[in-house]
Amino acid sequence: MPAPRPYWSALEAARHARQAPLAFDTDGQAVDALEHVLSQAVRGQMLADVDLGAFLSGGIDSSTIVALMQAQSDKPVRTFAIGFHEKGYDEAQHAKAVARHLGTDHTELYVTADDALAVVPRLADIYDEPFADSSQIPTTLVARMASRHVTVALSGDGGDELLGGYTRYLRVQRWWDQCGRVPMPLRRPAGMLLGATAGVLARGAWRSRLCKMGELLQASTKGEFYRHFVSYWPDPAAVVIGGEEPETPFARPMTGSTFDAMMELDAVTYLPDDILVKVDRAAMAVSLETRVPLLDHRVYEFCWSLPARYKLRQGAGKWLLRQLLYRHVPQALVDRPKKGFGVPLAAWLRGPLRDWAEALLDESRLRGQDLFRPEPILRKWREHVSGRRNWDAHLWGVLMTQAWIDRYRGPAERQGPVGG
């Protein structure tokens, strides 16, 4: 019997498409081509026998999807947004402005710390694993809200990975180019020395920055460099007893430019293992189907066929997608610094979630489990609650693991070994 093989590979499709770059006589032709292929994907994914809507954050990706939906609909599209009262996290106002301009039937929900606290105990059930992207909280809430009105929702996920939208791409490319000027025989020992001295001589934020620079200097490939850049806990064994980094695509030789290499890596790791898992499980927990037009295989292959100038221009990513959106929405409504779908987790862990977190990070519990090394975790917790540093992302992974153990293990196993 023949061995099964995938009928389509994101990595192979990207590399094949790059070998035959598209050529356009004008920028306008390029925008026309993207509008055609993406409108086709949106139209196909709007086919449904049930009520349908879309998530709308007011950012480039979701606004473009909603604009193309509304352009092909004979009635107002249902749109849904989440907002926060905390300053710096409220995207709902931008979503409302886009919805008003497009004429959608818009619903928004403002989330409080109490709302988040109510969701946290359900996360282990929803994700069925220690899943630790804190934006799972607003995703769960917006999916729940949308499910009261529609059965299918379209999302704008995928634009950053296809068209270079993450601001980290520019930083990593700049840092990799700078490190590349130092010969590898000198770079590795310099990185080791920097990391060692930083741990002794530096304190606080400077120690973290110097340690990170030491890790990056030791990287010998683009993939290894990028993994160090995006890792919260770069040395698994320092936190998880017996932990080690598994074999991942980051270890494989990457082709093309540094920019292409990072998008490739995110397309086969971060996108399917984090972003899509986060949305799909939050939605399916409330019987809501989600669809992702930007990941239609025709759109995916089209984007990977685009020369770099259509993705990155004037220091910003997603150039071509922005030009398409400007045809439907005034630039002033959507042109602002990129933000992720974040939550004020750092403040919540010092406030309404503090008792919950402290119970899960109890030192005797950590030592009794023989799973985590308590010292680095508790050091970060103390620094976080004191306000000296923000370690919310580092701590959230540990907290989600502990919450999962509480949900699926018995009382004795919460305190004792969890292996076996």
C-alpha positions as CSV (number, residue, x, y, z in Angstrom):
1,M,0.0,0.0,0.0
2,P,1.5,3.4,-1.0
3,A,2.5,5.7,1.8
4,P,0.3,8.7,2.3
5,R,1.6,12.0,1.1
6,P,0.3,15.6,1.4
7,Y,-1.5,16.9,-1.7
8,W,-0.3,20.5,-0.9
9,S,2.5,21.8,1.1
10,A,2.7,25.4,2.3
11,L,6.5,25.3,2.3
12,E,6.8,23.8,-1.2
13,A,4.1,26.1,-2.6
14,A,5.9,29.1,-1.3
15,R,9.2,28.1,-2.8
16,H,7.7,27.1,-6.1
17,A,5.8,30.4,-6.3
18,R,9.0,32.4,-5.6
19,Q,10.7,30.8,-8.6
20,A,8.2,32.4,-10.9
21,P,7.7,36.0,-9.7
22,L,4.8,38.0,-11.1
23,A,5.5,41.1,-13.2
24,F,3.2,44.1,-13.5
25,D,3.6,47.1,-15.7
26,T,2.1,49.4,-13.0
27,D,1.4,49.2,-9.2
28,G,-2.3,49.6,-10.1
29,Q,-2.2,46.4,-12.1
30,A,-0.7,44.6,-9.0
31,V,-3.6,45.9,-6.9
32,D,-6.1,44.8,-9.5
33,A,-4.6,41.3,-9.5
34,L,-4.7,41.0,-5.7
35,E,-8.3,42.3,-5.6
36,H,-9.4,39.8,-8.1
37,V,-7.9,36.7,-6.4
38,L,-8.8,37.8,-2.9
39,S,-12.4,38.8,-3.9
40,Q,-12.8,35.3,-5.5
41,A,-11.7,33.7,-2.3
42,V,-14.0,35.8,-0.2
43,R,-16.9,35.2,-2.5
44,G,-16.4,31.4,-2.2
45,Q,-16.1,31.5,1.5
46,M,-19.3,33.6,1.9
47,L,-21.3,30.7,0.5
48,A,-23.4,29.4,3.4
49,D,-26.8,28.1,4.2
50,V,-26.6,29.7,7.7
51,D,-26.0,33.2,9.0
52,L,-22.6,34.5,8.3
53,G,-20.4,37.4,9.6
54,A,-16.8,38.4,10.2
55,F,-14.4,39.4,12.9
56,L,-13.3,43.1,12.6
57,S,-10.5,44.5,14.6
58,G,-10.1,47.6,12.4
59,G,-6.6,46.6,11.3
60,I,-5.5,46.1,7.7
61,D,-6.3,42.4,7.3
62,S,-9.7,42.1,8.8
63,S,-10.8,45.5,7.4
64,T,-9.9,44.3,3.9
65,I,-11.8,41.0,4.2
66,V,-14.9,42.9,5.5
67,A,-14.6,45.5,2.7
68,L,-14.6,42.8,0.1
69,M,-17.4,41.0,1.8
70,Q,-19.5,44.1,1.9
71,A,-18.7,44.9,-1.8
72,Q,-20.2,41.6,-2.8
73,S,-23.2,41.6,-0.4
74,D,-26.7,43.0,-1.0
75,K,-27.2,43.6,2.7
76,P,-25.1,44.8,5.7
77,V,-22.5,42.2,6.7
78,R,-22.5,41.3,10.4
79,T,-19.2,42.3,12.0
80,F,-17.9,41.7,15.6
81,A,-15.2,43.4,17.6
82,I,-13.8,43.3,21.2
83,G,-12.6,46.4,23.1
84,F,-10.9,47.0,26.4
85,H,-11.2,49.9,28.8
86,E,-7.5,50.0,29.5
87,K,-5.7,52.7,27.6
88,G,-3.5,51.4,24.7
89,Y,-5.5,48.2,24.2
90,D,-8.8,49.5,22.8
91,E,-9.1,48.6,19.1
92,A,-12.9,48.6,19.1
93,Q,-13.1,52.3,18.3
94,H,-11.1,51.7,15.1
95,A,-13.3,48.8,14.2
96,K,-16.4,50.9,14.7
97,A,-15.1,53.6,12.4
98,V,-14.4,51.1,9.7
99,A,-17.8,49.4,10.2
100,R,-19.5,52.8,10.0
101,H,-17.8,53.7,6.7
102,L,-18.5,50.3,5.1
103,G,-22.1,50.2,6.4
104,T,-21.9,46.9,8.2
105,D,-24.2,45.6,11.0
106,H,-21.7,46.0,13.8
107,T,-21.6,44.5,17.3
108,E,-19.0,45.2,19.9
109,L,-18.2,44.0,23.4
110,Y,-16.0,45.8,25.9
111,V,-14.1,43.3,28.1
112,T,-13.2,43.9,31.7
113,A,-10.7,42.1,33.9
114,D,-13.7,40.3,35.5
115,D,-14.7,39.0,32.1
116,A,-11.2,37.7,31.6
117,L,-11.1,36.1,35.0
118,A,-14.4,34.2,34.2
119,V,-12.9,32.9,30.9
120,V,-9.5,31.7,32.4
121,P,-10.9,28.5,34.1
122,R,-12.4,27.3,30.8
123,L,-9.2,27.7,28.7
124,A,-8.0,24.2,29.5
125,D,-11.3,22.7,28.3
126,I,-11.4,24.9,25.2
127,Y,-7.8,24.2,24.1
128,D,-7.4,20.7,25.5
129,E,-3.7,21.4,26.0
130,P,-1.5,23.9,27.8
131,F,-2.0,26.5,25.0
132,A,-0.4,29.8,26.0
133,D,-1.2,32.7,23.6
134,S,-2.8,35.2,25.9
135,S,-4.9,36.6,23.0
136,Q,-6.9,33.4,23.4
137,I,-8.9,35.4,26.0
138,P,-10.4,38.0,23.7
139,T,-10.6,35.5,20.9
140,T,-12.7,33.3,23.1
141,L,-14.9,36.2,24.1
142,V,-15.4,37.5,20.5
143,A,-16.2,34.0,19.2
144,R,-18.8,33.6,22.0
145,M,-20.4,36.9,21.1
146,A,-20.4,36.2,17.4
147,S,-21.9,32.7,17.9
148,R,-25.1,34.4,19.4
149,H,-25.7,36.0,16.0
150,V,-24.1,33.9,13.2
151,T,-22.9,30.3,12.6
152,V,-20.0,31.1,10.3
153,A,-17.4,33.9,10.7
154,L,-14.6,35.0,8.3
155,S,-11.3,36.3,9.8
156,G,-8.3,38.2,8.5
157,D,-5.6,35.8,9.7
158,G,-2.7,35.1,7.4
159,G,-1.9,38.6,6.1
160,D,1.1,39.1,8.2
161,E,2.8,35.8,7.3
162,L,2.0,36.2,3.6
163,L,2.8,39.9,3.1
164,G,5.4,40.7,5.7
165,G,3.2,42.5,8.3
166,Y,5.1,41.7,11.5
167,T,7.3,44.5,12.7
168,R,9.8,42.0,14.0
169,Y,10.7,41.1,10.4
170,L,12.4,44.4,9.9
171,R,14.2,44.3,13.3
172,V,15.5,40.7,12.7
173,Q,16.6,41.4,9.2
174,R,18.6,44.5,10.4
175,W,20.1,42.6,13.3
176,W,21.0,39.5,11.2
177,D,22.7,41.7,8.6
178,Q,24.7,43.4,11.4
179,C,25.7,40.1,12.9
180,G,26.7,38.8,9.5
181,R,29.5,41.4,9.4
182,V,31.2,39.5,12.2
183,P,33.0,36.3,11.1
184,M,31.4,33.2,12.7
185,P,34.7,32.0,14.4
186,L,34.6,35.3,16.3
187,R,30.8,35.6,16.7
188,R,30.1,32.5,18.6
189,P,32.7,33.0,21.4
190,A,31.7,36.7,21.6
191,G,28.1,35.7,22.1
192,M,29.0,33.2,24.8
193,L,31.2,35.8,26.6
194,L,28.5,38.5,26.4
195,G,25.8,36.1,27.8
196,A,28.1,35.1,30.7
197,T,29.1,38.6,31.7
198,A,25.6,39.9,31.4
199,G,24.4,37.5,34.0
200,V,27.0,38.7,36.4
201,L,27.4,42.4,35.7
202,A,24.1,43.6,34.4
203,R,20.7,43.8,36.1
204,G,17.0,44.1,35.1
205,A,16.2,45.0,31.5
206,W,19.8,45.4,30.5
207,R,20.7,41.9,31.6
208,S,17.9,40.5,29.5
209,R,18.9,42.5,26.5
210,L,22.5,41.6,26.7
211,C,21.7,37.9,27.2
212,K,19.4,38.0,24.2
213,M,22.2,39.6,22.1
214,G,24.6,36.9,23.3
215,E,22.1,34.2,22.1
216,L,21.7,35.9,18.7
217,L,25.4,36.3,18.1
218,Q,25.9,32.5,18.5
219,A,23.3,31.6,15.8
220,S,24.8,30.3,12.6
221,T,21.7,30.2,10.4
222,K,18.8,32.4,9.7
223,G,16.4,29.9,11.2
224,E,18.4,29.5,14.4
225,F,18.7,33.3,14.6
226,Y,15.0,33.8,14.2
227,R,14.1,31.1,16.8
228,H,16.3,32.8,19.4
229,F,14.7,36.1,18.6
230,V,11.1,34.9,19.1
231,S,11.7,32.5,22.0
232,Y,10.6,33.5,25.5
233,W,12.5,30.8,27.3
234,P,15.5,30.2,25.0
235,D,16.9,27.3,27.1
236,P,14.1,24.8,27.8
237,A,16.2,22.8,30.3
238,A,16.6,25.9,32.5
239,V,12.8,25.9,33.1
240,V,11.5,22.4,32.4
241,I,13.3,19.6,34.0
242,G,14.7,17.4,31.2
243,G,13.4,19.8,28.6
244,E,15.0,20.2,25.2
245,E,14.2,22.0,22.0
246,P,12.4,19.6,19.6
247,E,13.4,19.2,15.9
248,T,11.6,22.0,14.1
249,P,11.7,23.8,10.7
250,F,13.9,26.4,12.3
251,A,16.8,23.9,12.0
252,R,16.4,23.4,8.3
253,P,18.3,25.4,5.7
254,M,16.1,28.3,4.6
255,T,16.1,29.7,1.1
256,G,15.8,33.2,-0.2
257,S,16.2,36.4,1.6
258,T,16.1,36.8,5.4
259,F,12.7,38.4,5.0
260,D,11.4,35.4,3.0
261,A,12.9,32.9,5.4
262,M,11.1,34.5,8.4
263,M,7.8,34.5,6.5
264,E,8.3,30.8,5.5
265,L,9.0,29.8,9.1
266,D,6.0,31.6,10.4
267,A,3.8,30.1,7.7
268,V,4.7,26.6,8.8
269,T,5.0,27.1,12.5
270,Y,3.5,30.1,14.2
271,L,0.5,30.3,11.8
272,P,-0.8,26.7,12.0
273,D,0.4,26.0,15.5
274,D,-0.7,29.2,17.3
275,I,-2.8,31.6,15.3
276,L,-5.1,29.1,13.6
277,V,-5.3,26.8,16.7
278,K,-6.3,29.8,18.8
279,V,-9.1,30.9,16.6
280,D,-10.4,27.5,15.6
281,R,-10.7,26.0,19.1
282,A,-12.2,29.2,20.6
283,A,-14.8,29.2,17.8
284,M,-15.6,25.5,17.8
285,A,-16.1,25.6,21.6
286,V,-19.2,27.7,20.9
287,S,-20.1,25.9,17.6
288,L,-18.9,28.7,15.4
289,E,-17.2,27.9,12.1
290,T,-14.4,30.2,11.0
291,R,-13.0,30.6,7.5
292,V,-9.8,32.3,6.4
293,P,-9.9,33.8,2.9
294,L,-6.3,35.0,3.0
295,L,-5.2,31.3,3.3
296,D,-7.1,30.2,0.2
297,H,-4.4,28.3,-1.8
298,R,-4.8,30.6,-4.8
299,V,-4.3,33.7,-2.6
300,Y,-1.3,32.1,-0.8
301,E,0.4,31.2,-4.0
302,F,-0.3,34.6,-5.5
303,C,1.3,36.4,-2.5
304,W,4.4,34.2,-2.6
305,S,4.8,35.0,-6.3
306,L,5.0,38.7,-5.5
307,P,8.4,40.5,-5.6
308,A,9.5,41.9,-2.3
309,R,8.7,45.5,-3.3
310,Y,4.9,44.7,-3.2
311,K,5.2,43.5,0.4
312,L,7.7,45.8,2.0
313,R,7.9,49.5,1.0
314,Q,8.8,52.6,2.8
315,G,9.6,50.7,6.0
316,A,6.2,49.0,6.3
317,G,4.9,45.6,5.4
318,K,1.7,44.5,3.6
319,W,2.1,47.4,1.1
320,L,-0.1,45.8,-1.6
321,L,-2.8,44.8,0.8
322,R,-2.9,48.3,2.1
323,Q,-3.3,49.8,-1.4
324,L,-6.2,47.4,-1.9
325,L,-7.9,48.5,1.3
326,Y,-7.4,52.2,0.5
327,R,-9.7,51.7,-2.4
328,H,-12.5,50.8,0.0
329,V,-11.7,52.6,3.2
330,P,-10.0,56.0,3.8
331,Q,-6.4,55.7,4.6
332,A,-6.8,57.8,7.7
333,L,-9.2,55.2,9.3
334,V,-6.7,52.3,9.1
335,D,-3.2,53.8,8.9
336,R,-1.8,53.5,12.4
337,P,1.0,51.5,14.1
338,K,0.4,47.8,14.1
339,K,-0.9,46.1,17.3
340,G,-1.5,42.5,18.0
341,F,-4.8,41.2,19.3
342,G,-3.4,41.7,22.8
343,V,-4.8,42.0,26.3
344,P,-3.5,44.0,29.3
345,L,-2.3,40.8,30.8
346,A,0.7,42.3,32.7
347,A,-1.7,44.6,34.7
348,W,-4.2,41.8,35.2
349,L,-1.6,39.5,36.7
350,R,-0.7,42.2,39.2
351,G,-4.4,42.8,40.0
352,P,-7.5,40.6,39.5
353,L,-5.6,37.5,38.3
354,R,-2.8,37.7,41.0
355,D,-4.4,35.4,43.5
356,W,-5.1,32.8,40.8
357,A,-1.6,33.0,39.5
358,E,0.1,32.9,42.9
359,A,-1.8,29.7,43.8
360,L,-0.6,28.0,40.6
361,L,3.0,29.2,41.1
362,D,3.2,28.2,44.8
363,E,6.8,27.1,45.4
364,S,5.9,23.8,47.2
365,R,3.6,22.9,44.4
366,L,6.3,23.5,41.7
367,R,8.9,21.5,43.6
368,G,6.5,18.6,44.3
369,Q,5.5,18.3,40.7
370,D,9.1,17.7,39.5
371,L,8.2,19.3,36.2
372,F,9.4,22.9,36.4
373,R,12.5,24.4,38.0
374,P,11.0,26.9,40.5
375,E,13.9,29.4,40.7
376,P,13.7,31.1,37.3
377,I,9.9,31.1,37.3
378,L,9.6,32.6,40.8
379,R,12.3,35.1,40.2
380,K,10.3,36.4,37.1
381,W,7.1,36.3,39.1
382,R,8.6,38.5,41.9
383,E,10.0,41.0,39.4
384,H,6.7,41.1,37.6
385,V,4.4,41.7,40.6
386,S,6.8,44.3,41.9
387,G,6.4,46.2,38.6
388,R,10.1,46.2,37.9
389,R,9.7,44.1,34.8
390,N,6.9,42.7,32.6
391,W,7.2,39.0,32.4
392,D,3.6,38.2,31.5
393,A,4.4,36.3,28.3
394,H,7.0,34.1,30.0
395,L,4.7,33.4,32.9
396,W,1.6,32.7,30.9
397,G,3.0,29.5,29.5
398,V,3.7,28.1,33.0
399,L,0.3,29.3,34.2
400,M,-1.5,27.6,31.3
401,T,0.4,24.4,32.0
402,Q,-0.6,24.5,35.7
403,A,-4.2,25.3,34.9
404,W,-4.3,22.3,32.5
405,I,-2.8,20.1,35.2
406,D,-5.5,21.3,37.6
407,R,-8.2,20.4,35.1
408,Y,-7.0,17.0,34.0
409,R,-5.0,15.6,36.9
410,G,-6.1,14.5,40.3
411,P,-5.2,16.4,43.5
412,A,-2.3,14.1,44.3
413,E,-0.8,14.6,40.8
414,R,-1.1,18.4,41.1
415,Q,1.4,18.2,43.9
416,G,3.4,15.2,42.8
417,P,5.1,14.0,39.6
418,V,3.1,14.5,36.4
419,G,5.0,12.3,34.1
420,G,4.3,8.8,33.1
